[in-house]
Amino acid sequence: MSAVSDRLPTFPWDKLEPYKKTAAAHPGGIVDLSVGTPVDPVPELIQKALIDAADSPGYPTVWGTPALRDAITGWLERRLGARGVTHRHVLPIVGSKELVAWLPTQLGLGPGDKVAFPRLAYPTYEVGARLARAEYVAYDDPTELDPTDLKLLWLNTPSNPTGKVLSKAELTRIVAWAREHGVLLFSDECYVELGWEADPVSVLHPEVNGGSYKGIVSVHSLSKRSNLAGYRAAFLAGDPAVLGPLLEIRKHGGMMTSAPTQAAVVAALSDDTHVHEQRERYAARRTLLREALLAHGFRVDHSKASLYLWVTRGESCWDTVAHLAARGILVAPGDFYGPAGAEHVRVALTATDDRVRAAVERLKA
C-alpha cells in the first residue's frame, strides 16, 4: 500500500489548513472561496427523481439504463451540437475525478508511456499518470509536444483553474494534430455550460472533429451545472473504440453509478431551466466578486468561463492567500495547479449570496 501512496504528491489542500484557521477566526466567520463545491440546493425535480427510484434493490448496470443513455445522447446533440451520437458513444462514470485519476491505468499505460496536460491544470491529471507509473509532461501548446510515446493528451476547456476557453479553431487544430500522430485525446469539458465572456465549444462538435469521433472522448459532469457533486454523476462521450474496452474494464471493476443516481441524471439532463437559473446565480456572484477584487488591486486573467476567477497582485500566491485569510476569505493558491500559478490565486464562485456579499464588504476595507 505504501508503494502506491509513495507515487503521489503531498495532498495540496493540507497545506491550506493554517490559513483556513486564520480565516475562520474572523469575527464574521470564514468565507470559503477555495474549493469549488456547490452550495445551492439540488433542484426539486432531480430530488424527486432520486426519491422515486429509491426502491432499487438490484445491482445497476455499468453502462446505465437505456433511459440514461437516451438522456445523455439527447443532451449532447441539443446542447453541444454533436451529431450521430448513439448509445455506443456514451459511458456513465462515478464522478469525473475517479475517471481522471484511473484513466491511464484503465488504458493500460505504464512506464515509458507519456501523459500530457496543460501547464496550469487540475492536479488529478498528474495523479492519474503517477498511479499508472507513466511519465507526464505539461504543455502550453500541445501541438508543440514531442508525440513520441505520447499516449494520452488531456485538454481542459473551460479550464480549471484559469477559466481559459479554447476556441473552435484551436480545438480543430489540436484534434487534427492528435489524429496525425495517433495520440488519444480526452477533453475535460465539465464547465462547458458555464461560459461568461466566451461560448465554450466541445470537441464533439462536427466543425471541430470533421464529423468523426475517432480518437477523441469528452468528459462531462453534473456536479456544477446541476449541483450534483454529492451524487457523483458524470459521463464520457466519444469514440466507441475507446469507450467499449473501458466499459468492459469497468464492468469487471464494479464501477457503476447507483440506480437512484442514474434516474436523477435522466431528470437533470432532460431539463435546461434549472441550469439557466443556476447560471444566473453564479453570474451575479461573479460580477460582485470580480468588481470587488479589481477595486482591491487585483488583476483578473482569463476567467472567461467556469466557476473561478484567476487573479493576481503580482506577488507570491501564498502572500495573497495570507492577505485574504486575514480578512476572513479563503482562496486556493495558484501553485496547487502547477509552478506557473505561483503568483495567482483561484477564487471560487461557489459560496452563498450572503457569504459573497460578506467577502465584497471585507475587500472594501
N, C-alpha and C positions, 0 to 999 in steps of 0.2 A: 504493500500500500504506500509506504513512504517513497518507493521508487517512482510511483506515478505522481505523487504530490510534489516531489522534488523537481519535476519538469516545469512546474508552474511558477509564475512570478508571484511576488507578495500581493495578497489581495489588496488592491489600491484603496478601497474605501476605509480600511482600517486606519490609514494614515490621517483620515479626516476627523477622527474621534475627538482629539483635543480641541479642535476648532468648533466642533458641534457642541461641546460642553460650554465653551465661551459664548456661543450664540444663544444657547438655552438659558444662560444666566441673565440675559437681557430682561429688564423689568416687564417688558411687554411680551416676553416669550420669543421663541425661535420662529423665524420664517425660513422654512427649509426649501430652498430652491436648488438643491444639489442633485437629487435623484428624480428622474422623470417618471414618477409613479402617479397614475391618475388619482384624483381626489373627489371627482364628481360622481354622482350616483350612476349605477348601471341602469340604462333605460328600462322602463317598466315592461315593454313588450319583450325584451330579452329575458328579464327575470321571470316573466310568465312562462315563456317557452322552456326555461330551465326547470321550473317547478312542475310544469305539465309532464315533463319527461323524467321526473324524479324516481318513478317506479320502474327502474331499469335493472332487473336482477341479472340479466345475462351479460356476457362479455361483448363489448363493442368491437367493431372491426377496425383494423388499422387504416384501411382505405376510406372508411367513413360510409355513412348511408348514401344511397342514391340521391336522396333529397339534399344532403350536404354537398355532394359533388355537383348537383344541378345549381345550387345556390352559388357555389364558387365560380363555375363556368359562366353563369349569368352575370355575376358581378364583374368578372374580368372583361367581358365584352361590353357591358354597359358603362363601366367607369374607366377602364383603361384602353378601350378601343381594340382589344385583342380580337382576332378572327379565327374561326375554325377550331375553337377550343373544345375538346371532348373530355370525358372522364379520365382518359389515359394521360391527359396533360396536367392533372392536378393530384396533389397528395396532402392530406391534412397532417399537421405536426403538433407536438405538445409544447406550444410556445416557440417563438423563433430562436430564443437563446440556446435551447438544447440542440437545435439543428446546427447553429453556427459552431457550437463547441465540439460536436461529434461528427460533423460532415466529413472532414478529412479522413477520420478513422473509418467511417462507413464507406467512403470511396476507395478504401484500401491503400491510401497514401502512407508513406513512411520515409525512412532515411533515404536521402538522395532526391526526393521529390520536393518541389517548391510550392508554397502557397503565397500569393501576393495580395496585399490590401492597401488602402490609402495611407499616406504618411500620418494623417490625423484620422484616427479610427476608433471605433468601438473595440475595447481590449480583447473581446472574446474571439475575434478573428485570429489573433496571435495564439490565444489559449488553445484553439482548435488544432492549430499546426503543432504546437508543443505536445499535446496529448497524443498525436499520431507519430511523434518523433520526426516529423517532416521539417524541412527548412522553411524559413519565411523571409519575405522581403517587403519593405514598404516603398510606395511609389508616389510620385507627383503626377506623372502621366503614364498610365500602364503600357501605352504603345512604345515607350522608351525602354521597357524591360527587356532583358535577355530571355527569350522564350525557352531556352534550353532547360529541360527538366521542370518547366513551369506547368503544373498540372491543374491548379485551381486559381482562378482570378476572381477576387471579390470586388464588386462595385458597391457603393452605398450612396444612393441618391433618392431623396434628400439626405444629406449627411448628418450623422450623429458623430461628433458634437457641433459641427460648424454651421449646419443649415444650408450648405452649398448644394446647388442643384446642377446636375449635368444636363446640358442642352440636348435636343434631339440630334443635332449634328454631331456632338461629341459622342453620344451613345452609338450612333450609326458607325462612326469611325472605329470605336473600340470593339464593337461586335465584329466588324469586318476583320480587324487585326487578330482577334482571338480565334476566329474561324480559320484564318490563313495559317496560323501557327498551331492549330489543333489544341488550343487551350480551353478547358471548360470554364465557362463564365457564369458565376452566380451573382445576381444583383439584389442586394438588400434594399427593398423599397417599402419598409414598414411605415414610413411617414408620407407616402405618396399622396394621400388625401389632405395633407396639411401644408399646402403651398400658400405663401402670403404675397411675396413680391415676384414670384415665378410660378409657372404652371408645370409641375413635375411630369415627366413623361416616362413610361415604363419601357424596358427592353422588349416587352411583349407587343409593343405597337408595331404594326406592319411596316410603317415608314422607317422604323429602326432596324428591324430584323429581315426586311425583304419578304415577309410573308412566311418565313420558316422559323421554327423554334429549335432547329438543330444547334446543339452545343450551348444553349442558354436556358437558365432557370431563374425565376424571380421568387423572392421571399416576401411574404405578406403577413401582417399581424393585425389582430383586432384589439390589442391592448390599449392603444392610444385613441384610435378613431371611434371606438365604441366603449371605452372604459372597462375593458375586459382583461386587464392584466392578471387579476386573480383567477380567471377561468383557464388560463394557459391555452389560448386558442390562436392558431396560425395555420398557414398552408404554403405549399410550393406550387408553382405553375411553370410549365415549360416543356422541355424535350422529354418525350415518353421513354426514349432510350436511356435516359438518366434516371427518371423517376421510377421506372419499372423495377430495376435492380434495388433501388433504395426501398421501395415498398416491400420487397421480399426480405431484405435485411431487417427492416423494422418489424415485420411480422414475427420473425424469429426472436427479436428482442422485446416483443410485447410493448412497443412504443405506440400506444393507442390513446386517442383523445376520448375522454369519458362520454358515454351516451348522452347524458343531460347537456354537456357542453356542446356536443355536436348539434343538438336541437337548438341550443341558444345561438350558435353561429348561423344556422339557417335563418333564424329571425333577424339577426344583426345584418347579414349581407343582403337581405331582401328589403331592407328599409333604408332609405337615404336621409329621411327627415332628421333622425336623431344625430346623424353625422354633421349635418348643416348646423344644428343647434349647438353641438359641442364645439364646432369650429368657431362659431360666434363668441363663445365664452373665451376660448383661447386667444382669439384676435383682440378682444377687449383687454385682456391681461397683458398681451404682448405690447400693445400700444402704450399702456401705462408704464410698464417696466422699461421699455425702450426709451421713452422720453425722460424718465427719471434717471436712468443710467447715463444718458448723454449729458443731461444737465449737471450730473455729478462729476463729469470729466472723463467718462469712458468713451471709447470708440467702438462701434459695433461693426464687425466684419462678417461678410457673407450673410448668414441668418435670413435667407430668403424663404425658407420653409422649415418644417419640423417644429419641435416643441422647445427650442432652446434659442437663447441669444448668446453669441460668441463674442465676448467683449474683452477689451484690454485697456490698461492705463500705462502701458509701456514699462512695466516693472515685473518682477518675478511673480508668477501666478500665486505662489504661497503668501507673498506680501499682500496681494489683493484679497486672498481668502481671509487672512488675518484682519485686514482693514474692514471687510464687510462683517466678519464674525463679531467684531467689537460693536457693531450696530445691530446685532441680533439676526443677521442674514447669513445663511449658509449656502455656499455655491461650490461647484466642483472645479478643482484646479485643472488647468488645461493639460498638464503633463501626464494626467491619467490616460490621455488619448495619444500619447507619443511625445518625444522630445520637442517636436515643432510647436507644441502648445505651451511652451514654458512661460510665455508672457500673456496668456489668455486665461479666462475662466469661462465655464459654461453655466449659464443662468437658465434654469428650467421655468417653464410657464405653468407647471403643474402645482399650483397652490390655490387655495380658495380665494374668492374675490376679497374677502376680509383680510387674509394674510398678504395678498398682493398690495392692497391699499396700505397696510402697515409698513411694508417694505418701501413703498414710494415715499411715505412720510419720513422714514428714517434716512433715506437718501437725500432728503431736502436739508437735513440738519448739518 
